[in-house]
């Protein structure tokens, strides 16, 4: 996905298509225009998907939701292409409208192959969500059948604890005010079994965002002129999301008076 973040590649492809589309002496074959328009659409889709997955609070559930939505849209686009509906590809739709041309069967199949290839690649890198972990992001399921469904891999005690959480109005309020990880950390003293399962599922980085931020911070701190500096303390401070209580830190410092 890193390729889709390179704005230069996306801008270059947009410029290339626009030049081809308006240059009367350039490429006029509909297949070339369709290919460029499809690549442009996939680049835009990939870039938008990648940016939507950035952030320190991104969870595996958000990643799975976004990937699933993108793959479903790709399926819809393939169906629309079968019906000669190119509204999902604005650049291609504009070209066909102005040129009064229609795409032949080979060209539409080539477009579908691009979309299906993208769909397949997303499936390789991102597994289908496991419904047995759905209780982690929505523990407030009160229907008996639903509880049995989501707690299939839980022990009897853990299932009973899940019922207690699901029916607690206090915890519902806490759930709305906290992130997923913070919520499960908050209830860990009372429900250690469920919290441990949830936190183990949430803690691994679902994307490379945190790693990329770490490398960027390292490059900023360890410059050519400061290549021997120990950056570990500075990086910890820079990457931490904890807000320092400066007044308290200052009050706790010992005051040293210079001798007269």
Secondary structure, DSSP 8 states (H G I E B T S, - for coil): -HHHH-HHHHHHHHHHHHHHHH-TTS---HHHHHHHHHHHHHHHHHHHHHHHT-STT--HHHHHHHHHHHHHHHHHHHHHHHTT--TT-HHHHHHHHHHT----HHHHHHHHHHHHHHHHHHHHHS----GGGHHHH------HHHHHHHTTTS-HHHHHHHHHHHT-HHHHHHHHHS-HHHHHHHHTTT-HHHHHHHHHHHHS-SSSHHHHHHHHHHHHHS-STTTT---HHHHHHHH------HHHHHHHS-------
